[in-house]
């Protein structure tokens, strides 16, 4: 059977469809790069914002228009709105998050003649998903769910309580990815920093095991809540394979707004953490998330956020204008910021992030950094136009005599561009 896997949302959703891909392939099915080629489409949805929920519905409708096959829907939006998901065209089944680990087994049992499906074998070598989802990096799920109670977030409802995958399973997945040629492992989770608490361990123990027991050329961590980290954590970066990039969600630079969000941090604590990270990891890219227009956010509180963001000199970040999610505490706050004002504030923040991102990248002009190539453009008179990422997450473009997809090269960085830096392969 020809199967197309697609998703909306976070790196964890990407990790999950890669895991599904391995299970479908282990059963002899082939993966295709578009819904138009598929007999079965699986869509992993997202509901973190209203826009993500809308994108999820659109993704399902696009698959229905493109494919004569049937569609299986899973993920956060499908978990929160199962009846709405089931009503969309060509949807065969809606599988909630709590049953997602058994999605492949259950789907195959419903569409094929009954036969045993064995998933307890050694994981087969990871192959990049065909089509637009092809990745040089392998996204590995280490944790799911969240016990935090941030008032704006629907993920806790959609994903359930925090739970860690055993280290042995995570490392087995990494070995499978590496045997398939992966050059960079990205460790993911809803609340990755909580990994191991159900085993009386900490995330740093898992990272130490990965660095000791695998030969991954690069290990990157996805989003980490700032309250899960301490100065000792940053000593892990003595191993150069750990990418010098930390994504630490701030959400607001106002202490009062953070309190309304029920975030377990403050501007002072966040500032101290960033200073510790930079002292231990020279040149580290610190990126973040910020929400503009949280309920009852005054102009003075927004100004505090702008000032704090500038002070932190982030290497980049994601800016979201607040999106009320039904079922969250923040949606019940009376003083909702008008939509146009939310959008205006997010535009102001994005302008600041653009300035900071350029300033961060400029300091590496003239240096030589390792780049993992992720894309190759059409051949020109100068050779192949290739694009990739440094360990500290700077996009780099260069010319090469051949496509260098999934190769690591030392690159001399020469000039700032609108999207990153230009460079010359050493």
C-alpha positions in Angstrom: 0.0 0.0 0.0 1.2 3.5 -0.8 1.1 5.8 2.2 1.6 9.6 2.6 2.4 11.0 6.0 1.8 14.7 6.7 1.6 17.0 9.7 1.0 20.5 11.1 2.8 21.8 14.1 5.9 21.1 16.3 9.0 19.0 16.1 7.3 16.3 18.2 4.6 15.9 15.5 7.5 15.4 13.0 9.1 12.9 15.3 5.9 10.9 15.5 5.3 10.7 11.8 8.9 9.5 11.3 8.2 6.8 13.9 5.0 5.9 12.0 7.0 5.8 8.7 9.4 3.2 10.2 6.5 1.0 11.3 4.7 1.2 8.0 7.9 0.4 6.1 8.6 -2.5 8.5 5.3 -4.0 7.3 6.3 -3.8 3.7 4.3 -0.6 2.7 5.9 2.2 0.7 5.9 5.9 1.5 5.1 8.5 -1.2 5.8 12.2 -1.3 2.3 13.5 -2.0 -1.3 12.7 -1.2 -2.1 12.4 -4.9 0.1 9.2 -5.1 -1.3 7.7 -1.9 -3.9 5.0 -1.1 -3.8 6.1 2.5 -3.0 9.5 4.1 -2.2 10.0 7.7 -2.3 13.6 9.0 -0.9 14.5 12.5 -2.7 17.7 13.5 -2.0 20.6 15.9 -4.1 22.9 18.0 -1.6 25.1 19.8 -3.1 28.2 18.1 -6.3 28.9 16.3 -4.2 29.2 13.1 -2.7 25.8 13.7 -6.1 24.3 14.1 -7.3 26.0 10.8 -4.1 24.7 9.0 -4.9 21.2 10.3 -8.4 21.3 8.8 -7.1 22.7 5.6 -4.4 20.0 5.4 -7.1 17.3 5.6 -9.2 18.9 3.0 -6.2 19.3 0.6 -5.5 15.6 1.1 -9.1 14.7 0.3 -9.0 16.8 -2.9 -5.7 15.3 -4.0 -6.2 11.6 -3.2 -8.8 9.0 -4.0 -7.6 7.1 -0.9 -8.8 7.3 2.7 -7.5 9.6 5.5 -6.6 8.8 9.1 -6.4 11.9 11.4 -4.6 12.1 14.7 -2.8 14.7 16.8 -3.9 17.5 19.1 -6.6 19.1 17.1 -8.2 15.7 16.3 -8.0 14.7 19.9 -9.8 17.9 21.0 -12.4 18.0 18.1 -12.9 14.3 17.1 -16.4 14.8 15.7 -15.4 17.7 13.6 -12.3 15.8 12.3 -14.5 12.7 11.5 -16.9 14.9 9.5 -14.2 16.0 7.0 -14.1 14.4 3.5 -12.6 11.0 3.1 -11.7 10.6 6.8 -11.7 6.9 7.6 -10.7 7.1 11.3 -9.8 9.6 14.0 -7.2 8.4 16.4 -6.7 10.4 19.6 -3.2 11.1 21.0 -3.6 8.5 23.8 -3.9 5.8 21.1 -1.3 7.3 18.7 1.4 4.8 19.6 -0.7 2.0 18.3 -1.9 4.0 15.2 -0.1 1.9 12.6 -1.1 -1.4 14.1 -4.8 -0.4 14.4 -4.9 1.2 10.9 -3.4 -1.8 9.2 -5.8 -4.2 11.0 -8.8 -2.1 9.8 -7.7 -1.8 6.1 -6.1 -5.2 5.5 -6.9 -8.8 6.0 -6.1 -9.9 9.5 -2.5 -10.9 10.0 0.1 -10.4 12.7 1.8 -7.0 12.8 5.0 -7.3 14.7 6.5 -4.0 15.9 8.9 -5.4 18.6 11.7 -6.1 16.1 14.9 -4.1 16.0 14.0 -0.8 14.4 14.8 -0.6 10.7 17.2 2.0 9.5 15.6 5.4 9.3 15.0 6.8 5.8 14.0 10.4 5.2 10.3 10.9 4.3 9.8 11.4 0.6 8.5 14.7 -0.7 8.5 18.0 1.2 9.0 16.3 4.5 12.4 15.0 3.6 14.8 15.8 6.4 18.5 15.3 7.0 17.8 15.6 10.7 16.1 12.8 12.6 13.5 14.0 15.1 13.5 11.5 18.1 10.6 11.5 20.6 11.9 11.3 24.2 8.9 12.5 26.1 5.2 13.3 25.8 2.6 15.2 27.7 2.9 18.1 30.2 2.2 18.7 33.9 2.5 22.4 33.7 -0.6 24.6 33.9 0.2 27.6 31.7 -3.1 29.4 31.3 -2.8 29.9 27.6 -1.9 26.3 26.6 -4.3 23.6 25.4 -1.5 21.1 24.9 -1.9 19.7 28.4 -5.5 18.8 27.6 -4.6 17.4 24.2 -1.5 15.4 25.2 -2.2 14.5 28.8 0.2 14.1 31.8 4.0 14.1 31.3 5.6 10.7 30.6 9.1 9.8 29.5 10.2 7.2 27.0 12.8 4.8 28.5 16.4 5.7 27.6 16.9 2.4 25.9 14.0 3.0 23.5 15.3 6.5 22.7 18.8 5.3 22.0 17.5 2.4 19.9 15.7 5.0 17.7 18.9 7.1 17.5 20.9 4.0 16.4 18.3 3.3 13.7 18.4 6.9 12.5 22.2 6.9 12.4 22.3 3.6 10.5 20.1 5.2 7.9 22.6 8.0 7.3 21.3 10.7 9.6 23.9 13.3 10.6 21.9 15.2 13.2 19.6 14.0 16.0 17.0 16.3 17.3 15.6 15.3 20.7 12.0 16.3 21.1 9.1 16.3 23.6 6.2 18.4 24.8 8.0 19.2 28.0 11.5 17.8 27.1 13.1 19.2 30.3 10.9 17.0 32.4 12.4 13.8 30.9 13.3 11.2 33.5 11.3 12.5 36.5 9.2 9.4 36.4 12.4 7.3 36.5 14.1 9.5 39.2 16.5 10.8 36.5 17.1 14.1 34.8 17.4 15.1 31.1 21.1 15.6 31.5 21.4 11.8 32.3 19.7 11.0 29.0 22.0 13.4 27.1 25.1 11.9 28.7 23.9 8.4 27.7 23.3 9.5 24.1 26.7 11.1 23.8 28.4 8.1 25.3 26.5 5.3 23.6 26.1 6.7 20.1 28.4 8.3 17.6 25.9 10.9 16.4 27.9 13.8 14.7 25.4 16.3 16.1 22.8 16.3 18.9 20.3 19.2 19.0 17.7 19.8 21.8 14.3 21.1 21.0 12.4 23.6 23.3 13.4 23.6 27.0 11.4 25.3 29.7 13.8 27.6 31.6 12.8 26.4 35.1 14.1 22.9 34.2 17.7 24.0 33.8 20.6 25.0 36.1 24.2 25.9 35.6 25.4 22.3 35.8 23.2 21.5 32.8 25.3 23.7 30.6 28.5 21.8 31.4 27.2 19.1 28.9 28.4 21.4 26.1 32.0 20.4 26.7 31.1 17.8 24.1 31.3 19.7 20.8 28.7 17.3 19.3 26.0 19.1 21.3 24.7 21.9 19.1 25.3 25.4 20.5 21.6 26.3 20.3 19.1 26.6 23.1 15.4 27.4 22.6 14.1 28.8 25.8 10.5 29.9 25.7 10.0 33.3 27.5 6.4 34.1 26.5 6.6 37.6 28.1 9.1 39.9 29.6 6.7 41.3 32.1 6.6 39.8 35.6 2.9 40.5 35.9 2.0 38.9 32.6 4.2 35.8 33.4 2.3 35.5 36.7 -1.1 35.6 34.9 0.3 32.9 32.5 1.3 30.7 35.5 4.8 30.5 34.1 7.3 29.2 36.6 9.9 31.9 35.9 10.5 35.6 36.1 12.5 38.1 34.0 15.2 38.0 36.7 15.5 34.2 36.7 15.4 34.1 32.9 18.1 36.7 32.7 20.3 34.8 35.1 19.8 31.5 33.2 20.8 33.1 29.8 23.9 34.6 31.4 24.9 31.2 32.7 24.3 29.6 29.3 26.4 32.1 27.5 29.2 31.8 30.0 29.4 28.1 29.4 28.6 28.0 25.7 30.5 30.8 23.8 28.6 31.9 20.7 25.5 30.0 21.6 22.3 30.9 19.8 19.6 31.6 22.4 16.1 31.6 20.7 12.7 31.9 22.3 8.9 32.2 22.0 6.9 35.3 22.9 3.2 35.9 23.0 1.9 39.4 22.1 -1.4 40.6 23.4 -2.0 38.1 26.3 -5.3 38.9 28.0 -5.2 42.1 30.1 -1.7 43.0 28.8 -1.3 46.7 29.2 0.8 49.0 27.0 3.2 49.3 29.9 3.5 45.5 30.3 4.0 45.2 26.5 6.8 47.8 26.7 8.4 45.7 29.4 8.5 42.8 27.1 9.9 44.8 24.2 12.7 46.1 26.5 13.5 42.7 28.0 13.6 41.1 24.6 16.1 43.7 23.3 18.2 43.2 26.5 18.4 39.5 26.0 19.8 39.9 22.4 18.2 36.7 21.2 19.5 35.0 18.1 15.9 34.6 16.8 12.5 33.5 17.9 8.9 32.9 17.2 6.3 35.6 17.9 2.6 34.7 18.3 -0.3 37.0 18.8 -2.4 35.6 21.5 -5.0 33.0 20.3 -7.7 32.1 22.8 -8.0 28.4 23.1 -11.4 27.2 24.4 -10.9 25.2 27.6 -7.9 27.2 28.8 -8.0 29.6 31.8 -6.7 32.6 29.8 -9.7 32.4 27.4 -11.9 33.1 30.4 -10.1 36.4 31.4 -12.5 39.2 30.7 -9.9 41.8 29.5 -9.1 40.3 26.1 -6.8 42.5 24.1 -8.4 43.6 20.8 -7.3 41.5 17.8 -5.9 44.4 15.8 -3.8 45.5 18.8 -2.5 42.0 19.3 -1.4 41.8 15.7 0.2 45.3 15.9 2.2 44.3 19.0 3.3 41.0 17.3 4.6 43.1 14.3 6.6 45.3 16.6 8.2 42.2 18.3 9.0 40.6 14.9 10.8 43.8 13.8 12.9 43.6 17.0 13.7 39.9 16.4 14.7 40.6 12.8 17.2 43.2 14.0 18.6 40.9 16.7 18.8 37.9 14.3 20.9 39.9 11.9 23.1 41.3 14.6 23.7 37.7 16.0 24.6 36.4 12.5 27.0 39.3 11.6 29.4 38.4 14.4 30.2 35.1 12.7 31.2 36.7 9.4 34.9 35.7 8.8 34.6 32.6 11.0 34.6 29.0 9.8 31.8 26.8 11.1 30.5 23.3 10.4 27.4 23.2 8.2 25.0 20.3 7.5 23.6 20.7 4.0 19.8 20.3 3.8 18.9 21.4 0.2 20.4 21.7 -3.2 19.0 24.0 -5.9 19.1 23.7 -9.7 22.6 23.6 -11.1 23.9 27.0 -12.4 27.0 28.2 -14.1 28.7 28.4 -10.7 27.7 24.9 -9.7 25.0 23.8 -7.2 23.4 26.3 -4.9 23.2 24.5 -1.5 21.7 25.5 1.8 22.2 24.2 5.3 22.5 25.0 9.0 25.3 25.5 11.4 25.3 23.9 14.8 24.1 27.2 16.3 21.2 27.3 13.8 22.4 29.9 11.3 21.1 29.3 7.7 24.0 29.2 5.3 24.1 29.2 1.5 27.1 28.3 -0.7 28.0 27.1 -4.2 29.4 23.6 -4.7 30.5 21.5 -7.7 28.1 18.8 -6.6 25.0 18.4 -4.5 26.0 18.0 -0.8 22.7 17.0 0.7 23.2 15.4 4.2 27.0 16.2 4.2 28.9 18.1 6.9 31.4 20.6 5.6 33.6 23.3 7.2 32.4 26.6 5.7 34.0 30.0 5.8 31.2 32.5 6.4 31.5 35.6 4.2 28.4 37.8 4.1 25.0 38.5 5.5 21.9 37.7 3.4 18.2 38.3 4.0 17.9 34.7 5.3 21.3 33.9 6.9 24.9 34.0 5.7 26.7 33.2 2.6 29.8 31.0 2.8 32.6 29.2 0.9 33.3 25.5 1.6 36.8 25.1 2.9 
